[in-house]
Each structure stands twice: as C-alpha cells, then as structure tokens.
Amino acid sequence: MGVTPAPAQTGLTTLARATLAALVLSLGAGVIAARVQWAGIAVFLSVADPIGKLWLDALTMTIVPLVFGLLVGGIASAAASAGSSGVATRATIWFAALLIGACLAAALATELALAVSPVPDAAAGLRTDLPAPQIAAPASWITSLVPTNIIKAAADSAMVPLVLFALLFGLAVTRIDQDLRAPILLVFRALVETMLVIVRWVLALAPLGVAALAFGVGARVGLGAAGALVHYVLIAASACLLATALAYVAATIAGRISPLAFARAALPAQVVALSTQSSLAALPAMIAAAPALRVPAASAGIVLPLAVSLFRAASAAANVAVAIYLAHLHGLAPGPATIVLGALVAVPISLAAVGLPAQVSFFATIGPVCLAMGVPLTLLPLLLAVETIPDIFRTVGNVTADLAVLRIAGRGDAVAITGAGQGAPSLQPAE
C-alpha cells in the first residue's frame, strides 16, 4: 500500500500543531466563558456542537471502507512478501508474534495503571449521552465471528466479523491467478487512496472541528478536561515505552545479542525517529545499523522496508491502551475476554495500516479497536489533537521493534567471507 512521502508528512505536522493550538485556545475560551457566565454561551454552543459532531461523523464514515481496503491489500502484500524469501517469512512471523505480545502486554499494563491511577473524576463530564456500541457477551460473540451478511456487518460497524472476513478475503486473493489478482488488488488500492483523500480533506478542517468540540468541553467540564488529557498522554506514552522495552527483551533473548550492544546499534535510528516522528525517515539509519547488529545488508534490505510498511508494535500497543482508557473514562468495565478481543483486533489492523503519520491513521487504527470493545468514538477528536506527543513515543518504539526483528530474523543469514591461505575463500559464521 506504500508510504507517504516526506512533504505530506511535513504538512500534517503543521496541521497537528494548528490542531493542538486550536484545542488549547478553544478549551481555555470555554473555561473562561463558563467562569464569567457569558450570556451568549448557550447560543454559541448551539452552533459549535453541531459543527463538532459533523466533523466527527465525517471522519467516522471512512473507517469501514478504509479498514477493509487496508486489510485486504496489506494481508495480500504481507503474504506475497513472506513467500518471496526465508528471511521475509521469519520476519513476518516475528511481526505477528511481537504485535500480539505488545498488545496483550499493553492491555494488562493499562488496566493495572488505571487501577493505581484512575481516570480523573473531572473526566466524567467528558462522557457522551449517546449509547455505546453494543458488543455480544463473551459466551456468544464467538458464534458471531463469521458474518452471515457482510454488508450488514459493515453497515453495523461490526468490526470483529468484518476484520475476519477481510483477512480471509486478503489471503484468498493470494491463491488465485495473477491475472485475476492484480485487478482486484488495484481496486482495493484505489479504494484506500480515495478514502485517504477524503480523510485528508476532513483533517484539513481539524482545527475548526476540534475547536468546536473543545469549546463545549471547556464550558461544561472546565480545567478538569485538561487534567484528563494529560493523564491520557501519560497512559498512551507508557504503553509505547512498554512496547519498546519488549523489543529490547526480544532482541536480547531471541536475537542473542547483549542489551548494551543492541542499544548502541539502535540509538542513531532512535534519535532520527525522535526528531522526525517518521519510521520512513529513520529507514536509512536503520539500514546503517545492520553491520552493528551483525546482519547482512541483503537481509536488511528485505526486512526493514517490510517492517516500515507492516510492523508497528508500539502503535498497536498504544491503540489498545487508548481504547481501554476511553472505556474507563466512559464508566465501562470491559472484561478480560473483551480486552483480549480488542488486543487481537489491533494486530491485523496494525499490520494493514499504511505508513502515515498518526494524525491520518488515528481513526482507522483506533476506531476498529474501540468498536470491537463497545467503546464510544466521540472523544477521539480531542485525543487526536494531543496525538503529536504520544506519536513521538510510538515512532521510537516502532523503530526499536523493527531493529529487534531485523536482528532476530536476519542473524541466521550472517556470514563472513574470510581468506583461507592462498586457496579459495571459506564461509564462516560471523558470530
């Protein structure tokens, strides 16, 4: 599905800053208006609330077609890449394993963190009056995994059966003749690109939409809303740091490299990720780290582009944390089965997501997890406005996990050509 070039990322960074500024200013204006008991506040809210809702609905309407198209194209691409070489197959297996591990670990850690430091009481004012999406009881949702009517599942935003069908469809596409496969994938690629154009159009209005929503939040909740957003940022960043730590553990145990050696090799790429918030921008630095990780350049040339396109361990972990945080904020108490379900949905969604900044993929990756867990989406725009901060930790974690898989999947291919006297060179393991 490709990655977005640097110019688009730069523009979105500017937009993210403008959106964050709109959040701060409008939230403050709402607080002040409520404090001074401005006479026109009711009239202003009667205009601002519909604007905010229209903007949220415009983003939400792209979730189902975008997610379905991403999954079909992403799974087909991953299957084709994995079948092209041994190192790609090993890398893909480790992508899936580390994604599942990171998502489940983030779910457990977020539940524990919220038990120790609950969502601030003032955040209760952020709750919506709209009913939360309905999710079947753990005993019955297994029977609803296979949709009897995929069109109805899409119309109802039933993400779990929709994701399962998209996975099966994507895998099935790889089993048909190339002449038939290419036009099908082209259609889904066109669908995704078209949805992304719509998303960019809607996001261009993000400062207006977020300002409209934030004014109402500030007027109704006051400064407690700011405290809830800070608390959210800490929870999301912690999930990313946990995924980063798991990457070090995986590299050390499965990659058989010392933590210090891995840390030294990963540091230059992490610095680029920290400063650019782009895994794509960090790709050259990751490739340059291959010799320090004792991985052949040929293996790095296969694993790292595949990782940048498919593998976002920290992002997937953060997505699960966001969904669980929103569940607690809305007073919901998801059980272990629902939490595991959300974590497992986050894995294929992450594998299929395109290499875009978080401001673009935010709804496409977090929305399905929330819907699968029965969590309302209404507060995602406010979280989108502060996403620039957790996105720093997302990118660093993603790059670290990419390098961990490079070491794990590529170390078996490492060989050194050494001279054997005057005779022909012999192949010896580099380690």
C-alpha positions in Angstrom: 0.0 0.0 0.0 3.0 2.3 0.1 4.1 5.0 2.4 3.5 8.7 2.3 6.4 10.9 1.0 8.0 13.4 3.3 6.3 16.5 2.0 2.9 15.2 3.1 4.3 14.3 6.5 5.6 17.8 6.9 2.2 19.3 6.1 0.5 17.0 8.6 2.9 18.0 11.3 2.0 21.7 10.7 -1.7 20.7 10.8 -1.1 18.8 14.0 0.4 21.9 15.6 -2.5 24.0 14.4 -5.0 21.4 15.8 -3.2 21.3 19.2 -3.3 25.1 19.3 -7.0 25.1 18.5 -7.6 22.6 21.3 -5.7 24.7 23.9 -7.2 28.1 22.9 -10.8 26.8 22.5 -10.7 24.8 25.7 -9.4 27.8 27.5 -12.1 30.0 25.9 -14.8 27.6 27.0 -13.5 27.6 30.6 -13.4 31.4 30.7 -16.8 31.7 29.2 -18.3 29.4 31.8 -16.4 31.2 34.6 -17.6 34.7 33.7 -21.1 33.3 32.9 -21.1 34.7 29.4 -24.7 35.4 28.3 -24.2 34.1 24.8 -22.6 30.8 25.7 -25.8 28.8 25.1 -26.2 30.3 21.6 -22.5 29.7 20.8 -22.8 26.1 21.9 -25.9 25.5 19.8 -23.7 26.3 16.8 -20.4 24.8 18.0 -21.8 21.4 19.0 -23.3 20.5 15.6 -20.1 21.6 13.8 -18.1 19.3 16.0 -20.5 16.4 15.5 -20.5 16.9 11.7 -16.7 16.8 11.7 -16.6 13.7 13.8 -19.2 11.9 11.6 -17.2 12.9 8.5 -14.1 11.1 9.9 -16.1 8.1 11.2 -17.8 7.4 7.8 -14.4 6.5 6.3 -13.5 3.8 8.9 -15.2 0.8 7.4 -14.2 1.1 3.8 -10.7 2.3 4.7 -10.1 -0.6 7.2 -11.5 -3.2 4.8 -9.3 -2.0 1.9 -6.2 -1.7 4.1 -6.7 -5.2 5.4 -7.2 -6.9 2.0 -4.2 -5.1 0.4 -2.0 -5.4 3.5 -2.6 -9.1 4.1 -2.1 -9.9 0.4 1.1 -7.9 0.4 2.4 -9.5 3.6 1.6 -13.0 2.3 3.4 -12.3 -1.0 6.4 -10.8 0.7 6.7 -13.6 3.2 6.7 -16.1 0.4 9.5 -14.4 -1.5 12.3 -15.3 0.8 13.2 -17.1 4.0 14.2 -14.0 5.9 10.9 -12.3 4.9 8.9 -15.3 6.2 10.8 -15.3 9.5 10.3 -11.5 9.8 6.6 -11.8 9.2 6.2 -14.5 11.8 8.0 -12.3 14.3 6.0 -9.3 13.3 2.8 -11.2 14.3 4.3 -12.6 17.5 5.6 -9.3 18.8 2.4 -7.5 17.8 0.3 -9.9 19.8 2.7 -9.8 22.7 2.9 -6.0 22.7 -0.9 -5.6 22.5 -1.7 -8.1 25.3 1.1 -6.6 27.5 -0.2 -3.1 26.9 -3.8 -4.2 27.8 -2.6 -5.7 31.0 -0.4 -2.8 31.9 -3.0 -0.2 31.1 -5.6 -2.0 33.3 -3.0 -2.1 36.2 -2.1 1.5 35.6 -5.7 2.7 35.7 -6.3 0.6 38.9 -3.4 2.5 40.5 -4.1 5.9 38.9 -7.8 6.0 37.8 -9.1 8.4 35.2 -9.6 11.8 36.9 -13.1 12.3 38.4 -13.5 15.5 36.4 -13.3 13.5 33.2 -16.8 12.2 33.9 -18.0 15.4 32.3 -16.5 14.3 29.0 -18.8 11.3 28.7 -21.3 11.3 25.9 -25.0 10.8 26.3 -25.1 8.6 23.2 -25.3 4.9 23.8 -22.1 2.9 23.5 -21.8 0.4 20.6 -23.3 -3.0 21.6 -21.0 -6.0 21.9 -22.1 -9.5 22.4 -21.4 -11.3 25.7 -18.2 -13.4 25.7 -20.2 -16.6 25.5 -22.0 -15.6 22.3 -19.6 -13.4 20.3 -17.7 -16.5 19.2 -20.7 -17.6 17.2 -20.9 -14.1 15.6 -17.3 -14.2 14.3 -18.4 -15.4 10.9 -20.8 -12.9 9.4 -23.9 -14.3 7.6 -24.2 -10.9 5.8 -21.0 -9.0 5.3 -22.9 -6.0 4.0 -25.0 -5.8 7.2 -21.8 -6.3 9.3 -20.2 -3.3 7.5 -23.4 -1.2 8.0 -23.5 -2.0 11.7 -19.7 -1.3 12.1 -19.4 -4.9 13.4 -15.6 -4.8 13.3 -14.7 -8.3 14.5 -16.6 -10.2 11.8 -15.6 -7.5 9.3 -11.9 -7.9 10.1 -12.1 -11.7 9.9 -13.8 -11.6 6.5 -11.2 -9.1 5.2 -8.4 -11.3 6.5 -9.8 -14.4 4.7 -10.5 -12.3 1.6 -6.9 -11.0 1.5 -5.5 -14.5 1.9 -7.8 -15.9 -0.7 -6.7 -13.3 -3.2 -3.2 -14.6 -3.0 -4.4 -18.0 -4.1 -5.9 -17.0 -7.4 -4.2 -16.5 -10.8 -2.0 -13.3 -11.0 -4.1 -12.1 -14.0 -7.2 -12.1 -11.7 -5.3 -11.0 -8.5 -3.8 -7.8 -9.9 -7.1 -6.0 -10.9 -8.7 -7.0 -7.5 -5.8 -5.5 -5.5 -5.8 -2.5 -7.8 -9.4 -1.8 -6.9 -8.8 -2.0 -3.2 -5.7 0.1 -3.6 -7.8 2.7 -5.4 -10.4 2.4 -2.6 -7.8 3.1 0.1 -6.2 6.0 -1.8 -9.7 7.5 -2.3 -10.6 7.2 1.4 -7.3 8.8 2.3 -8.1 11.7 0.1 -11.4 12.2 2.0 -9.6 11.8 5.3 -7.1 14.5 4.4 -10.0 16.8 3.3 -11.7 16.2 6.7 -8.4 16.6 8.6 -7.8 19.9 6.9 -10.8 21.1 8.9 -9.4 19.6 12.1 -8.6 22.9 13.8 -12.2 24.0 13.3 -13.7 20.7 14.3 -11.5 20.3 17.4 -12.1 23.9 18.4 -15.9 23.4 18.2 -15.7 20.3 20.3 -13.1 21.7 22.8 -15.2 24.9 23.5 -18.1 22.7 24.6 -15.8 20.5 26.7 -14.2 23.6 28.4 -17.6 25.2 29.1 -19.1 22.0 30.6 -16.1 20.4 32.3 -13.7 23.2 33.0 -10.0 22.7 33.7 -10.6 19.1 34.6 -10.6 18.3 30.9 -7.0 19.4 30.6 -6.1 17.1 33.5 -7.8 14.2 31.8 -5.9 14.8 28.6 -2.6 15.0 30.4 -3.4 11.7 32.2 -4.3 10.1 28.8 -1.0 11.2 27.3 0.9 9.6 30.1 -1.0 6.3 29.7 -0.5 6.2 25.9 3.2 7.1 26.2 3.7 4.4 28.8 2.2 1.8 26.5 4.7 2.8 23.8 7.6 2.6 26.3 6.4 -0.9 27.3 6.5 -2.0 23.7 10.0 -0.5 23.3 11.2 -2.4 26.4 9.7 -5.7 25.0 11.7 -5.1 21.8 14.9 -5.0 23.8 13.9 -8.2 25.6 13.1 -9.9 22.3 16.3 -8.8 20.7 18.3 -10.0 23.7 16.6 -13.4 24.1 15.6 -14.4 20.6 18.3 -12.4 18.8 21.1 -13.5 21.2 22.7 -10.0 21.4 23.6 -8.2 24.6 21.2 -5.4 25.6 24.1 -2.9 25.5 25.2 -3.9 22.0 21.6 -3.6 20.8 21.1 -0.3 22.4 24.2 1.1 20.8 23.2 -0.1 17.4 19.6 1.2 17.7 20.5 4.7 19.2 21.1 6.6 15.9 17.9 5.4 14.4 16.0 6.2 17.6 17.4 9.7 17.5 16.1 10.2 13.9 12.7 8.7 14.9 12.5 11.0 17.9 13.2 14.1 15.9 11.1 13.3 12.8 8.3 11.2 14.2 8.6 9.1 11.0 9.7 5.5 10.7 10.2 6.1 7.0 12.7 8.9 7.7 14.5 6.6 10.1 14.9 3.9 7.5 18.4 4.9 6.2 19.6 5.0 9.8 18.1 1.6 10.5 19.8 0.2 7.4 23.1 1.7 8.6 22.6 -0.2 11.9 22.7 -3.6 10.2 26.5 -4.1 10.5 26.4 -3.3 14.2 23.6 -5.9 14.6 25.8 -8.3 12.5 23.1 -8.7 9.9 23.9 -8.8 6.2 22.9 -5.8 4.1 20.9 -8.1 1.8 18.7 -9.2 4.7 18.4 -5.7 6.0 17.2 -4.6 2.5 14.4 -7.1 2.8 13.4 -6.9 6.4 13.5 -3.2 7.1 11.3 -2.0 4.2 8.8 -4.7 5.1 8.9 -3.7 8.7 8.3 0.0 7.9 5.3 -1.0 5.8 3.7 -3.5 8.1 5.1 -3.6 11.6 4.1 -1.0 14.2 4.4 -2.7 17.6 4.3 0.4 19.7 1.5 1.9 17.7 -0.6 -1.2 18.1 0.1 -1.3 21.9 -0.9 2.4 22.2 -4.1 1.8 20.3 -5.2 -0.9 22.8 -4.3 1.5 25.6 -6.4 4.3 24.1 -9.4 2.0 23.7 -9.1 0.8 27.3 -8.6 4.3 28.6 -11.7 5.5 26.8 -13.7 2.6 28.2 -12.7 3.6 31.7 -13.4 7.2 31.0 -17.0 6.3 29.9 -17.5 4.3 33.0 -17.4 1.0 31.2 -15.8 -2.1 32.7 -14.6 -4.4 29.9 -14.0 -7.9 31.0 -10.9 -9.9 30.2 -12.5 -11.5 27.1 -13.4 -8.1 25.7 -9.9 -6.7 26.4 -8.3 -9.7 24.7 -10.7 -9.3 21.8 -9.7 -5.7 21.4 -6.0 -6.5 21.5 -6.4 -9.2 18.9 -8.3 -6.9 16.6 -5.5 -4.3 17.0 -3.0 -6.8 15.5 -4.3 -7.2 11.9 -5.4 -3.5 11.9 -1.8 -2.5 12.7 -0.4 -4.9 10.1 -2.6 -3.4 7.4 -2.3 0.3 8.3 -0.3 2.4 5.8 2.8 4.2 6.7 1.2 7.5 7.5 1.6 9.9 10.4 -0.7 9.1 13.3 -2.9 12.1 12.6 -4.1 10.3 9.4 -4.3 6.7 10.6 -5.6 7.6 14.1 -9.3 6.8 13.4 -8.5 4.0 11.0 -6.5 2.1 13.6 -8.1 3.0 17.0 -11.7 3.2 15.8 -12.0 -0.5 15.0 -10.5 -1.5 18.3 -13.0 0.8 20.2 -15.9 -0.6 18.2 -14.8 -4.2 18.8 -14.7 -3.4 22.6 -18.0 -1.5 22.6 -16.3 1.9 23.4 -17.8 5.2 22.0 -15.7 7.1 19.5 -16.9 10.6 20.4 -13.8 11.7 22.3 -11.3 10.6 19.7 -11.1 14.1 18.1 -9.9 15.5 21.4 -7.3 12.8 21.7 -6.3 13.4 18.1 -5.4 17.0 19.0 -2.8 15.8 21.5 -1.6 12.8 19.5 1.5 14.7 18.5 3.0 13.9 21.9 2.3 10.1 22.1 3.3 9.9 18.5 6.9 10.6 19.4 6.9 7.5 21.6 5.1 5.5 19.1 7.7 6.2 16.4 10.7 5.4 18.7 9.0 2.2 19.8 8.2 1.2 16.2 11.8 1.8 15.1 13.2 -0.1 18.0 11.0 -3.1 17.3 11.9 -3.0 13.6 15.6 -3.3 14.5 14.8 -6.1 17.0 13.1 -8.2 14.3 16.0 -7.4 11.9 18.4 -8.9 14.4 16.2 -11.9 15.2 15.2 -12.7 11.6 18.5 -11.8 9.9 21.1 -13.1 12.2 20.9 -16.6 10.8 21.9 -15.3 7.3 25.0 -13.5 8.6 28.2 -15.0 7.1 31.7 -13.6 6.7 33.9 -14.4 3.8 37.4 -15.0 5.0 40.5 -16.0 3.2 41.9 -19.5 3.8 45.6 -19.1 2.9 46.1 -18.9 -0.8 43.1 -21.1 -1.5 39.5 -20.3 -2.2 37.7 -18.2 0.5 35.6 -20.2 3.0 32.3 -19.2 4.6 32.2 -19.0 8.3 29.5 -17.8 10.6 30.0 -14.1 11.6 29.2 -14.8 15.2 
